[in-house]
């Protein structure tokens, strides 16, 4: 039996089986004008037009359940009860929820991904331009100290701006995909990371995470330099390098959800990093496995002439955002 997805006022009420929908219509939990979709429908339509629903069960004589929207359009009421953390990550459910979300909102998701790609490339243009000019002067023998210093300062300035933009765009993109799992996504959610109350926390979180992860991998980098200086890399050296990478990989995984927590829960960067580490630690292997699957599906998009990335990137990250919902739960007060 295909599940029915229900929206009201552009807000998702969730997915329900046909009997629950029939009972909800009788009790007042759902309204005939609520928009709904189920496979293999091409578009959404009001519940009143669903003629194949079963008869309401005898136990459906419940008091009408009012659902109201607050000033921000957030659904409240019994159907919007806070979702509690599941305590574990179910990879199969993450993939199913992510795919279902993409099939419903694919237009907005592809467009949002295209916008993020374009802005990410644009943020790198000043850096590449500075590097090009710098190399051009070097080729013509213009290596005066003042020119080298000036070029280095300008390059560093634009590089820092590009890194900041990357952190804010990444946080906004993840939040955009998270909202797609809750309701119809708005393109304005892509820029949630640029809000005055958020951007500094995202940047500080990115810098501290990068410092910790790179610091954990420092022995690996030293070993690579040492083996390169020796003129070769043995199988033993390769195994040692892989072993020394593990601390950095572990830390990158446990801190993955910190940017989402900063935007979604309005946490400061340190609180978000600590909560992400604490929750993901107990489910590290499932989260790591889900990240590998997301990476593999993105690789598939590259093999499809890179155009496929517009679909595979949001699908893979939707899996991870459903993992966020399973591990951290959510309440309507936090949206």
C-alpha positions in Angstrom: 0.0 0.0 0.0 1.6 3.3 -1.1 1.9 5.9 1.6 0.1 9.2 1.2 2.1 12.5 1.7 0.0 15.4 3.0 0.7 19.1 2.9 -1.3 22.0 4.3 -0.4 25.6 3.5 2.9 24.5 2.1 3.8 22.7 5.3 4.3 18.9 5.4 2.0 17.0 7.8 3.9 13.8 7.2 3.2 10.5 5.4 0.3 8.2 6.3 -1.3 5.0 5.1 -4.7 5.1 3.4 -6.7 3.9 6.5 -5.1 6.6 8.7 -6.0 9.2 6.1 -9.6 8.0 6.0 -9.8 8.1 9.8 -8.2 11.5 9.8 -10.7 12.9 7.4 -13.6 11.7 9.6 -12.0 13.0 12.8 -11.0 16.4 11.4 -7.3 15.7 11.6 -7.1 16.1 7.8 -9.2 18.5 5.7 -10.7 17.7 2.2 -8.7 20.6 0.8 -5.3 19.4 2.1 -3.0 18.6 -0.8 -1.8 15.0 -1.0 0.4 12.8 -3.2 1.2 9.1 -3.5 2.9 7.0 -6.1 2.4 6.9 -9.1 0.6 10.3 -9.2 2.1 13.0 -11.4 1.0 15.9 -9.2 -0.5 16.8 -5.9 -4.3 17.0 -5.5 -6.8 17.7 -2.7 -7.7 14.8 -0.4 -11.4 15.2 -1.5 -10.4 13.8 -4.9 -9.0 10.6 -3.4 -11.8 8.2 -4.3 -10.0 5.0 -3.4 -9.8 5.5 0.3 -11.2 2.8 2.6 -14.1 3.4 4.9 -13.2 5.0 8.3 -12.7 2.5 11.1 -15.1 2.4 14.0 -12.3 3.6 16.3 -11.8 6.8 14.3 -14.5 8.7 16.2 -12.0 11.0 17.7 -12.4 14.6 18.7 -11.5 16.9 15.9 -7.8 17.8 15.9 -7.1 21.4 15.1 -3.9 22.3 13.3 -3.0 25.9 13.2 -0.1 27.8 11.6 1.8 30.3 13.6 3.3 33.5 12.3 6.1 31.7 10.5 3.8 29.1 9.0 4.9 26.3 11.4 2.2 23.6 11.9 1.1 23.1 15.5 -1.4 20.8 17.1 -1.5 17.0 17.7 -0.3 16.1 14.2 2.7 18.3 14.7 3.9 16.5 17.9 7.7 16.8 18.4 9.6 14.0 16.8 11.8 12.3 19.4 15.3 10.9 18.5 15.2 7.3 17.3 18.4 6.5 19.2 19.9 4.8 16.1 20.3 5.5 12.5 18.5 3.3 10.0 20.3 3.5 6.6 17.5 1.9 4.7 14.9 4.4 6.1 17.2 7.3 5.3 17.6 6.2 1.7 13.8 5.7 1.3 12.9 9.0 2.9 15.5 10.9 0.8 14.4 9.3 -2.4 10.7 10.0 -1.7 11.5 13.6 -0.9 13.5 14.0 -4.1 10.7 12.6 -6.3 8.2 15.1 -4.8 10.4 18.2 -4.7 12.9 17.4 -7.4 12.4 20.7 -9.3 13.3 22.9 -6.3 16.1 20.6 -5.2 17.8 20.5 -8.6 17.5 24.3 -8.9 18.8 24.9 -5.4 21.8 22.6 -6.1 22.5 24.5 -9.3 22.5 27.8 -7.5 24.9 26.5 -4.8 27.2 25.1 -7.5 27.2 28.5 -9.3 27.8 30.5 -6.2 30.6 28.2 -5.0 32.3 28.6 -8.4 31.8 32.4 -8.3 33.4 32.6 -4.9 36.6 31.1 -6.3 36.9 33.4 -9.2 38.7 36.2 -7.3 41.2 33.7 -5.9 41.9 32.2 -9.3 42.3 35.6 -10.8 44.8 36.7 -8.2 46.8 33.5 -8.7 46.7 34.0 -12.5 48.0 37.6 -12.2 50.6 36.6 -9.7 52.0 33.8 -12.0 51.9 36.2 -15.0 54.2 38.6 -13.2 56.5 35.8 -12.1 56.8 34.6 -15.7 57.9 38.1 -16.8 60.6 38.3 -14.2 58.7 40.8 -12.0 59.6 39.4 -8.6 60.1 42.6 -6.6 59.6 42.0 -2.9 56.8 44.6 -2.7 55.0 42.9 -5.5 55.3 39.5 -3.9 54.1 40.8 -0.5 51.2 42.7 -2.0 50.1 39.8 -4.2 50.3 37.4 -1.3 48.2 39.7 0.9 45.5 40.1 -1.8 45.5 36.4 -2.5 45.1 35.5 1.2 42.3 38.1 1.6 40.2 36.6 -1.2 41.1 33.1 -0.1 39.7 33.8 3.4 36.5 35.3 1.8 36.1 32.2 -0.3 36.5 29.9 2.7 33.9 31.9 4.6 31.5 31.8 1.7 32.0 28.1 1.4 31.1 27.5 5.0 28.0 29.7 4.8 26.8 28.1 1.5 27.4 24.6 2.8 25.4 25.3 6.0 22.6 26.8 4.0 22.5 24.0 1.5 22.2 21.4 4.3 19.5 23.3 6.0 17.7 23.7 2.6 17.7 19.9 2.2 16.5 19.4 5.8 13.5 21.7 5.2 12.7 19.7 2.1 12.1 16.7 4.3 9.7 18.7 6.4 7.8 20.8 3.9 8.1 22.3 0.4 11.6 23.8 0.3 12.0 27.5 -0.3 15.1 28.7 -2.2 15.5 31.4 0.5 16.5 28.6 2.8 19.8 28.3 0.8 21.0 31.5 2.4 20.0 30.6 6.0 23.8 30.5 6.8 24.1 34.3 6.0 21.7 35.4 8.8 23.2 37.8 11.3 22.7 35.4 14.2 24.2 32.5 12.4 27.1 33.3 10.1 29.7 34.0 12.7 29.0 30.7 14.5 29.2 28.8 11.2 32.5 30.3 10.4 34.0 29.7 13.9 32.7 26.1 13.8 34.2 25.5 10.3 37.6 26.9 11.4 37.7 24.9 14.6 36.6 21.7 13.0 39.2 22.1 10.2 41.9 22.8 12.8 41.0 19.8 14.8 40.7 17.4 11.9 43.9 18.6 10.1 45.7 18.5 13.5 44.7 14.9 13.9 46.0 14.1 10.5 49.3 15.9 11.0 51.2 12.7 11.7 49.9 11.2 8.5 51.2 14.2 6.5 54.6 14.0 8.2 54.8 10.3 7.3 53.9 11.0 3.7 56.7 13.6 3.5 59.2 11.3 5.1 58.4 8.4 2.8 58.5 10.7 -0.2 62.0 11.9 0.9 63.1 8.3 1.1 62.2 7.9 -2.6 59.5 5.3 -2.3 56.4 4.0 -0.5 56.2 0.4 0.7 53.1 -1.5 1.5 53.9 -1.1 5.1 54.2 2.6 4.8 50.8 2.7 3.0 49.2 0.8 5.8 50.7 3.2 8.3 49.4 6.2 6.4 45.9 4.7 6.3 46.0 4.0 10.0 47.1 7.5 10.8 44.2 8.9 8.8 41.7 7.2 11.0 41.6 9.9 13.8 40.9 12.6 11.3 38.2 10.6 9.6 36.6 9.8 12.9 36.5 13.5 13.9 35.2 14.7 10.5 32.3 12.3 10.8 31.4 13.1 14.4 31.4 16.9 13.7 29.5 16.6 10.4 26.1 17.7 11.8 27.4 20.7 13.7 26.6 23.3 10.9 23.0 21.9 10.8 22.6 22.2 14.5 23.9 25.8 14.4 21.2 26.8 11.9 18.4 24.5 12.9 18.7 24.7 16.7 20.3 28.2 17.0 23.2 26.8 18.9 26.6 28.4 19.3 29.5 26.6 17.5 31.0 24.9 20.5 27.7 23.6 21.8 26.8 22.3 18.3 30.1 20.6 17.9 29.9 18.9 21.3 26.3 17.7 20.7 27.1 16.4 17.2 30.2 14.5 18.6 28.2 13.1 21.5 25.3 11.8 19.5 27.2 10.6 16.4 29.8 8.8 18.4 27.4 6.0 19.4 26.2 5.7 15.8 29.6 6.4 14.1 29.7 3.4 11.8 26.1 3.8 10.4 26.8 7.5 9.8 30.1 6.8 8.2 28.5 4.2 6.0 25.8 6.6 5.0 28.4 9.2 4.1 30.2 6.6 2.0 27.0 5.8 0.1 26.3 9.5 -0.4 29.8 9.9 -1.8 29.4 6.9 -4.1 26.1 8.3 -5.5 27.8 11.6 -6.1 30.6 9.8 -7.9 27.9 8.3 -10.2 26.8 11.9 -11.0 30.3 12.7 -12.0 30.4 9.7 -14.3 27.2 11.0 -15.9 29.0 13.9 -17.5 28.8 15.8 -14.2 25.3 16.9 -15.0 24.1 14.0 -12.9 25.5 15.8 -9.8 22.4 18.1 -9.9 20.4 15.0 -8.8 22.9 12.7 -7.0 24.3 15.5 -4.7 20.9 16.4 -3.2 19.8 12.8 -3.0 22.9 11.8 -1.1 22.7 14.7 1.3 18.9 14.1 1.8 19.9 10.7 3.1 22.3 12.4 5.6 19.6 15.0 6.6 17.2 12.2 7.3 19.9 10.7 9.5 20.0 14.0 11.3 16.3 13.8 12.0 16.6 10.2 13.3 19.6 10.9 15.5 18.6 14.4 16.9 14.9 14.4 16.6 13.1 17.7 16.1 10.3 19.8 17.4 8.2 22.4 15.8 9.7 25.0 18.1 13.1 24.4 16.5 12.2 24.7 12.8 
